[in-house]
Amino acid sequence: MVSQLSEAVLDVIADALADKGYVSLADAIPTCVTQALLEKMQTAALNEFRPAAIGRGVEQQLNPEIRSDVISWLDASQQPDSAYLALMAQLKDGLNRRLFMGLFDYESHYAVYRPGAFYRKHLDALKGSQNRILSTVCFLNPHWQAEHKGELVLFDEAGTELQRIAPRMGTLVIFLSEQFPHEVRETLAVRNSIAGWFRVSNSVHGF
C-alpha cells in the first residue's frame, strides 16, 4: 500500500500552520488508507483497546470524568498502520523543508469514542516542554451526521472557540500542540480516529 501526500497539500498545510497555527483538510488521507484503517478498527478484538489515561510519566492516571475513550497504539510493523505512518513521515519531512520545525519523532494511537464518550478541554503539551510540538487527528467515520455530535473543538489561548470540526471520514486536523486547547464533544455514535504527535530532537525549534 503506497500512498503520497502531494506537494500541493503540503504547501497548504505549511501555509496554514505559519499563518494561524492550525488547519483542517477534508479527504487529505487517501481513501484506500482510511478504509483499511477503519476496517482494522472495526475488526479488532475488544482486548486490543484499553481506557485512555491523562498525564504523562508518573502523573499518568485514568480519569473518566475528563476522558472516556479507549485506545490502541499503532504498530509500524503491521499494515495498514505502516501506510499511515509513512504518510506522517512525508508530512514531517515536508514541514521540516518548508518551516524548519525540526520535527523528529512521531507517536500515534487509534481512539474509539463509544456513545456518551468525550474528552474535556486540554492541551497536548505544556508550554516549553517540547514533548509534543505538532498534533494530528485523522477521522475514520463514514456517513457521519450532524446529530451524532462528537466534534473536535479548537480554542485559542484565551478560551475563544476557533473551529468546530465534524469527525468525517478522511478529514485530517493539524495544530501546534502547545498553543491550542481543544476538546472532543460528547458523541452520540461510535466515533473512530487516529491521534498523533510529533516531537523535536533538540531544544530549539520554530519557523
DALIN-V734157 format. One record per residue. N is the residue number from 1. NEAR is the number of other C-alpha atoms within 10 Angstrom. Layout:
# DALIN-V734157
n->{N N}
near->{NEAR NEAR}
This chain:
# DALIN-V734157
n->{1 2 3 4 5 6 7 8 9 10 11 12 13 14 15 16 17 18 19 20 21 22 23 24 25 26 27 28 29 30 31 32 33 34 35 36 37 38 39 40 41 42 43 44 45 46 47 48 49 50 51 52 53 54 55 56 57 58 59 60 61 62 63 64 65 66 67 68 69 70 71 72 73 74 75 76 77 78 79 80 81 82 83 84 85 86 87 88 89 90 91 92 93 94 95 96 97 98 99 100 101 102 103 104 105 106 107 108 109 110 111 112 113 114 115 116 117 118 119 120 121 122 123 124 125 126 127 128 129 130 131 132 133 134 135 136 137 138 139 140 141 142 143 144 145 146 147 148 149 150 151 152 153 154 155 156 157 158 159 160 161 162 163 164 165 166 167 168 169 170 171 172 173 174 175 176 177 178 179 180 181 182 183 184 185 186 187 188 189 190 191 192 193 194 195 196 197 198 199 200 201 202 203 204 205 206 207}
near->{10 11 15 14 17 12 12 9 14 19 14 12 24 21 17 16 19 13 10 10 17 24 19 18 15 14 15 18 22 15 13 13 21 25 18 18 21 21 13 15 20 12 8 12 9 10 7 11 18 14 15 19 18 16 12 9 7 6 8 11 12 13 13 16 10 16 20 21 24 19 22 19 17 20 14 13 8 9 16 21 20 17 21 26 19 16 18 22 18 18 21 20 18 20 21 16 12 15 17 13 19 22 23 15 14 17 16 22 19 25 24 24 23 17 16 14 23 24 22 16 19 16 18 21 21 14 13 10 10 19 19 24 26 26 23 20 23 27 25 27 21 15 8 17 13 11 9 16 19 28 20 20 18 22 19 13 12 8 12 10 13 13 16 16 17 18 28 22 23 23 21 23 21 21 23 22 25 20 19 24 23 23 21 23 18 21 19 16 18 15 26 25 26 22 21 21 24 24 19 18 13 10 9 9 14 9 11}
